[in-house]
Amino acid sequence: MIRLAEGMERLGTETAFEVLARAEALKAQGKDIVNLGIGQPDFRTPEHIVEAGAKALRDGHHGYTPANGILPLREAIAAEWLKRHRVTVDPGRILVVPGGKVTMFFAIAMCGEKGAEIIYPNPGFPIYESVIKWTGATAVPLPLHEQNGFAFKAEDVLKLVTPRTRLIIINSPANPTGGVTPRAEVEKLAKGLEKFPDVVVLSDEIYGRIVYGKNEHVSLLEYDSLRERLILLDGFSKTYAMTGWRLGYALWPKAMIEGATRLAVNCHSCVNAASQWAGIAALQGPQDAVDRMVKAFAERRQYIVGALNQSPGITCVEPGGAFYVFPNIKGTGLTAKQAQTRLLEEAGVATVAGTSFGSYGEGYLRFSYANSLDNIKEAIRRVGACLNGR
């Protein structure tokens, strides 16, 4: 009998991909499916980025690259952060990785072990809790509440810190809720963390360019007091519709960058060359495609929030960023998992149960509006008919 390491029993998954697989299976059987489950922009990667990747291959960039990423890309990332947040970043502290999950995995693996505690948002991206438990550390949930727009409160974070806390994970704009934490709360958190100088902070800012109205993306990198213990996660998947290119990066503290790079060497060696040259084009090229995409998301957000709030048994707060809504479905009398299953199997609408993002997600569903407005309208029509027995 094959024996696996005990930690494998603690390793979870990302349910959105399970929903996607089931949705694809139903489509293969001839069922009409509208997929509002997966967090993937329905836009093509901008053409100048595609061309840069193709040119890199034609120019012979076929081999290994440095484990931390090619220097021109790391310099372009540093220039981007100077432009966007007026913060000078050392390219030597940037690690280019194949997608945002790698940074999460490395950060949690470097901080998590038996006896340690790691604070993470709940509901939050499921990989946080999964990898924390895999390391043997104690996963300490930071509850996010609907009445706060699913933004975190600094005092709620700080009161969870104990002498065993090694890492705090923050995500704004957030998946799955779309919550955006106001600057005042971020500033309170930065100030409060001065009392805990040994605690590392992982700030997941992958949706930083996707915010709406008066909402603002506030990067923790702006705070000098956190700079030497902050891991900042970002990437290209969401902003530039490059999910399949598998290109992300992180800014690491000086004390951690060497260890993170060694993990990269042991794990994936390096990121493929063509994607990295495409990343340079994304950062240095025209940004009008990003602006058009965010404008389209804003229109879809306005529609889906209004339509869900008109559906019996459902209420929905307006998200400040990302491309998700997290409606409250408690009035339908269904659990999150029951609603997810019924909508997919009976109505042909793929969503993700709130409990897939943690125990505090019970009574909620995640809808991604990274789909066309016509598809969203059809999906919400089906949702209303299905959940209300019509």
C-alpha positions in Angstrom: 0.0 0.0 0.0 1.4 3.4 -1.0 2.0 5.7 2.0 1.9 9.5 1.5 3.3 12.1 3.8 0.9 13.0 6.6 0.7 16.6 5.4 -1.0 15.6 2.2 -4.2 14.9 4.1 -4.2 18.6 5.2 -3.8 20.0 1.7 -7.0 21.5 0.2 -7.9 22.6 -3.2 -9.4 25.5 -5.2 -13.0 24.6 -5.8 -13.4 27.0 -8.7 -11.4 24.6 -10.8 -13.6 21.7 -9.7 -16.7 23.7 -10.7 -15.0 24.5 -14.1 -14.4 20.8 -14.7 -18.0 19.9 -13.9 -19.3 22.7 -16.1 -17.1 21.5 -19.0 -18.4 18.0 -18.5 -22.0 19.2 -18.6 -21.2 21.2 -21.8 -19.8 18.1 -23.4 -23.1 16.4 -22.7 -24.9 19.2 -24.6 -26.0 21.3 -21.7 -25.9 25.1 -22.1 -23.7 26.5 -19.3 -23.0 30.1 -18.4 -19.8 30.2 -16.4 -19.7 32.8 -13.7 -17.4 30.6 -11.5 -13.9 31.0 -12.8 -11.9 34.2 -12.1 -10.6 34.7 -15.6 -11.0 37.8 -17.7 -13.0 37.1 -20.9 -10.7 39.4 -22.8 -7.8 38.4 -25.1 -4.3 39.3 -24.0 -3.6 42.7 -25.8 -2.0 42.1 -29.2 1.3 44.0 -28.5 1.9 41.6 -25.5 1.2 38.6 -27.7 3.5 39.9 -30.3 6.3 40.5 -27.8 6.1 36.9 -26.6 6.1 35.6 -30.2 9.0 37.8 -31.1 11.0 36.5 -28.1 10.6 33.0 -29.5 11.5 34.1 -33.0 14.6 35.9 -31.6 15.8 32.7 -30.0 14.8 33.1 -26.3 14.3 29.4 -25.9 16.5 28.5 -23.0 16.7 28.8 -19.2 16.5 32.2 -17.6 17.8 33.3 -14.2 15.9 31.7 -11.3 14.8 35.2 -10.1 13.7 36.4 -13.6 15.4 38.2 -16.4 16.9 41.6 -15.3 15.0 43.7 -17.9 11.7 42.4 -16.5 12.7 43.0 -12.9 13.8 46.5 -13.8 10.5 47.2 -15.6 8.6 46.0 -12.5 10.6 48.3 -10.3 9.9 51.2 -12.6 6.2 50.4 -12.5 6.1 50.6 -8.7 8.0 53.9 -8.8 5.5 55.3 -11.2 2.4 54.0 -9.5 3.2 54.3 -5.9 6.4 56.5 -5.8 8.3 53.8 -4.1 11.9 52.9 -5.1 12.3 49.1 -5.4 15.5 47.2 -5.7 15.2 44.8 -8.7 17.5 42.4 -6.7 14.6 41.9 -4.3 12.1 40.9 -7.0 11.4 37.3 -7.7 9.6 36.4 -10.9 7.5 33.3 -10.6 5.0 31.2 -12.7 1.8 32.7 -11.2 0.7 34.3 -7.9 0.1 31.0 -6.1 3.9 30.4 -6.1 4.5 33.5 -4.0 1.7 32.4 -1.6 3.2 28.9 -1.3 6.8 30.1 -0.8 5.8 32.8 1.8 3.6 30.4 3.8 6.2 27.6 3.6 8.9 29.9 4.8 6.9 31.0 7.8 4.7 28.0 8.6 5.5 25.1 10.9 4.1 23.3 13.8 3.6 25.8 16.7 3.4 28.8 14.4 0.2 30.8 13.7 -0.7 32.5 10.4 -3.5 34.9 10.1 -5.5 34.8 6.9 -8.7 36.4 5.5 -11.9 34.4 5.7 -13.7 34.3 3.4 -10.5 34.5 1.3 -8.6 32.8 -1.5 -8.7 29.1 -0.5 -5.0 28.4 -1.1 -4.1 30.5 1.9 -5.8 28.2 4.4 -4.8 25.1 2.4 -1.1 25.7 2.5 -1.1 27.0 6.1 -2.6 23.7 7.2 -0.2 21.7 5.0 2.8 23.3 6.8 1.5 22.2 10.2 1.0 25.8 11.3 -2.3 26.9 12.9 -4.6 28.8 10.5 -6.1 31.8 12.3 -9.1 33.2 10.4 -9.6 36.9 10.1 -13.4 37.2 9.6 -14.5 39.6 6.9 -18.0 41.0 7.3 -20.7 42.0 4.8 -21.6 45.1 6.8 -18.0 46.4 6.3 -18.1 45.8 2.6 -15.9 42.8 3.3 -13.0 45.1 4.0 -10.8 44.2 6.9 -10.6 46.3 10.1 -7.1 47.0 11.5 -8.2 46.4 15.0 -9.6 43.0 14.1 -6.3 42.0 12.6 -4.2 43.3 15.5 -6.2 41.6 18.2 -5.4 38.2 16.6 -1.6 38.6 16.9 0.0 36.5 19.5 3.6 35.6 20.3 3.2 32.6 18.0 2.2 34.7 15.0 4.7 34.4 12.1 2.7 35.8 9.1 -0.3 37.9 8.4 -1.9 37.6 5.0 -3.8 40.7 3.6 -5.7 40.8 0.3 -7.2 44.1 -1.0 -8.9 44.3 -3.5 -10.1 40.9 -2.4 -11.0 37.6 -3.9 -13.8 36.3 -3.4 -15.6 39.4 -2.1 -14.3 42.3 -4.1 -13.8 44.2 -0.8 -11.4 47.1 -0.8 -9.9 48.3 2.5 -9.9 52.1 2.9 -6.6 54.0 3.3 -7.5 54.9 6.9 -7.7 51.3 7.9 -4.5 50.3 6.1 -2.7 53.2 7.9 -4.0 52.0 11.2 -2.8 48.5 10.4 0.7 49.7 9.4 1.0 51.8 12.6 -0.3 49.0 14.8 2.1 46.4 13.4 5.0 48.5 14.6 4.4 46.8 18.0 5.1 43.4 16.3 8.3 43.9 14.4 9.0 40.1 14.0 5.7 39.4 12.2 6.0 39.1 8.4 3.2 40.5 6.2 2.1 39.0 2.8 0.1 41.6 0.9 -1.8 40.0 -2.0 -2.3 42.9 -4.4 -3.0 41.0 -7.6 -6.2 43.0 -8.3 -4.6 46.4 -7.5 -5.4 47.9 -10.9 -9.0 46.8 -10.9 -10.9 49.3 -8.6 -14.0 51.3 -9.2 -15.4 54.7 -8.4 -13.9 56.4 -5.4 -12.2 53.2 -4.2 -8.4 53.3 -4.0 -5.8 50.6 -4.0 -3.5 51.3 -1.1 -0.3 49.3 -1.3 1.4 48.3 2.0 4.7 48.9 0.2 4.0 52.6 0.8 4.7 52.2 4.6 8.4 52.4 5.5 7.8 50.6 8.8 6.7 47.4 6.9 9.2 47.5 4.1 11.8 45.1 5.6 9.2 42.4 6.4 6.7 42.8 3.6 6.1 40.3 0.8 4.2 42.0 -1.9 2.4 39.7 -4.4 1.4 40.9 -7.8 1.3 39.6 -11.4 0.0 39.9 -14.9 -2.9 37.4 -15.0 -5.8 39.7 -14.0 -4.6 43.1 -15.2 -3.5 42.1 -18.6 -5.7 39.0 -19.2 -2.7 36.8 -19.1 -3.9 33.9 -16.9 -2.5 31.2 -19.2 0.9 32.9 -19.5 1.7 32.0 -15.9 3.6 35.1 -14.9 3.7 36.6 -11.5 6.2 38.3 -9.2 6.8 39.3 -5.6 8.8 42.0 -3.9 10.6 40.3 -0.9 12.3 41.6 2.2 16.1 41.6 2.1 16.2 38.9 4.8 13.9 36.5 2.7 14.8 37.0 -1.0 17.7 34.5 -1.0 15.6 31.8 0.6 12.7 32.5 -1.8 15.1 32.2 -4.7 16.5 28.9 -3.4 12.9 27.6 -3.3 12.4 28.7 -6.9 15.5 26.8 -7.9 14.3 23.7 -6.1 10.7 24.0 -7.4 10.5 25.3 -10.9 14.0 26.4 -11.9 12.9 29.5 -13.7 9.9 31.1 -15.6 9.7 30.6 -19.3 11.5 33.2 -21.3 8.8 34.2 -23.8 6.3 35.1 -21.0 8.9 37.3 -19.3 9.5 39.3 -22.5 5.8 39.6 -22.9 5.6 40.9 -19.4 8.0 43.7 -20.2 5.7 44.7 -23.1 2.7 44.7 -20.8 4.3 47.1 -18.4 6.0 49.4 -20.8 3.4 49.4 -23.6 0.0 51.1 -24.0 -2.4 50.7 -21.1 -5.6 51.5 -23.0 -6.6 47.8 -23.1 -6.4 47.7 -19.3 -8.6 50.8 -19.0 -11.2 49.4 -21.4 -11.3 46.1 -19.5 -11.8 47.9 -16.2 -14.5 50.1 -17.7 -16.3 47.0 -19.0 -16.0 45.3 -15.6 -17.5 48.5 -14.0 -20.6 48.3 -16.3 -21.0 44.6 -15.5 -20.6 45.2 -11.8 -23.4 47.8 -11.8 -25.8 45.5 -13.6 -25.1 42.3 -11.6 -25.4 44.1 -8.2 -28.7 45.7 -9.2 -30.1 42.5 -10.7 -29.1 40.3 -7.7 -30.7 42.8 -5.3 -33.9 42.4 -7.2 -33.9 38.6 -6.9 -36.0 37.3 -4.0 -33.9 35.9 -1.1 -30.7 37.5 -2.3 -28.9 40.7 -1.2 -25.6 41.9 -2.6 -23.2 44.7 -1.4 -21.4 46.6 -4.1 -17.7 45.4 -4.5 -15.1 48.1 -4.6 -12.6 46.1 -6.8 -11.6 42.9 -8.5 -14.4 41.3 -10.7 -16.5 39.3 -8.1 -19.7 39.8 -6.2 -20.4 37.9 -3.1 -24.2 37.9 -2.6 -25.9 36.9 0.5 -28.3 34.0 -0.3 -29.5 33.1 3.2 -33.0 34.3 2.2 -33.3 31.4 -0.3 -33.2 28.8 2.5 -30.3 27.0 0.8 -26.8 26.4 2.0 -24.0 27.7 -0.2 -23.1 24.3 -1.5 -26.8 23.4 -2.2 -27.2 26.7 -4.2 -24.0 26.1 -6.1 -25.1 22.5 -7.1 -28.7 23.5 -7.9 -27.6 26.4 -10.1 -25.1 24.4 -12.1 -27.1 21.2 -12.5 -30.6 22.7 -12.9 -30.1 26.2 -14.3 -26.7 25.8 -16.1 -25.0 28.6 -14.2 -21.6 27.9 -12.7 -20.9 29.8 -9.4 -18.8 28.9 -6.4 -20.1 28.3 -2.9 -18.9 30.8 -0.3 -17.8 27.9 1.9 -15.1 27.2 -0.7 -13.4 30.3 0.6 -13.7 29.5 4.3 -16.2 28.8 6.9 -17.3 32.4 7.1 -18.5 32.1 3.5 -21.6 30.1 4.5 -24.7 31.7 3.2 -22.9 33.3 0.2 -22.0 32.6 -3.4 -19.2 34.0 -5.5 -20.2 35.2 -9.0 -17.4 36.3 -11.3 -18.5 39.0 -13.7 -15.4 38.4 -15.9 -17.9 37.4 -18.6 -19.9 39.2 -21.2 -22.8 41.4 -20.1 -25.2 39.4 -22.3 -24.1 36.2 -20.5 -24.4 37.8 -17.1 -28.0 38.9 -17.9 -28.9 35.4 -19.0 -27.3 33.9 -15.9 -29.1 36.2 -13.5 -32.4 35.4 -15.2 -31.8 31.7 -14.7 -30.7 32.2 -11.1 -33.9 34.0 -10.2 -36.0 31.3 -11.9 -34.2 28.4 -10.4 -33.9 29.6 -6.8 -37.5 30.7 -6.7 -38.9 27.5 -8.2 -40.1 29.0 -11.5 
